[in-house]
Amino acid sequence: MEKIKVNSDICIGCGLCVSQNEEYFEFNDEGLSKVKKEVVNENDKKDLLNIIESCPVSAIVIEDEKEA
């Protein structure tokens, strides 16, 4: 199962990911991006990869997590 994550330590809160996909991203109380929907739907993966490439500080990743 693949999950999308935002590294809040390097996020600058530019809002690109939130404006591109409000289903997966939202702002936290500090104005930084956070993941709203963690599990990546295969149909959404191409769009999410484009957002990851567009992040100016490379704060977004998709990780493959093994199901328990």
Residue pairs with C-beta under 8 A, 6 or more apart in sequence:
1 39
1 64
1 65
1 66
1 67
2 39
2 40
2 45
2 62
2 63
2 64
2 65
3 38
3 39
3 40
3 62
3 63
3 65
4 24
4 35
4 37
4 38
4 40
4 48
4 60
4 61
4 62
5 35
5 38
5 60
5 61
5 62
5 63
6 17
6 25
6 32
6 33
6 34
6 35
6 59
6 60
7 59
7 60
7 61
8 28
8 30
8 32
8 33
8 34
8 59
10 57
10 58
10 59
11 32
11 33
11 57
11 59
12 32
12 56
12 57
12 59
13 27
13 30
13 31
13 32
13 33
14 56
15 27
15 33
16 51
16 54
16 55
16 56
17 24
17 25
17 33
17 51
17 54
17 55
17 60
18 25
18 26
18 27
18 33
20 47
20 50
20 51
20 54
21 44
21 47
21 48
21 51
22 36
23 36
23 37
23 44
24 35
24 36
24 37
24 44
24 48
25 33
25 34
25 35
25 36
25 51
26 33
26 34
26 36
27 33
27 34
28 34
33 59
33 60
40 48
40 62
45 62
48 62
49 62
51 60
52 58
52 60
52 61
52 62
